[in-house]
Amino acid sequence: MSAEPIVSQHHLDTTGLYCPEPVMLLHNKVRDMAVGEVLEVLASDPATQRDIPRFCQFLGHELLAQEESAGQFRYWLRKSGSEQ
């Protein structure tokens, strides 16, 4: 991750939830965001390491960064204009 922190306009905490709930909540949250806005997602489910990057790739959103620390996963993504 870059030295400069990513500024998020939106936050989603899915800690304690397991597949498919984190991605379902993520999809709903992204729908309510404006194009170009950044969302920070917190998760505890290791499956999000696979699911969130695939979600971004499939829908065309930009995965800015991801990190893991002590079993907690954090993702930053920017909404693209490609999703309807």
Secondary structure, 3 states (H helix, E strand, C coil): CCCCCCCCCEEEECCCCCCCHHHHHHHHHHHCCCCCCEEEEEECCCCHHHHHHHHHHHHCCEEEEEEEECCEEEEEEECCCCCC
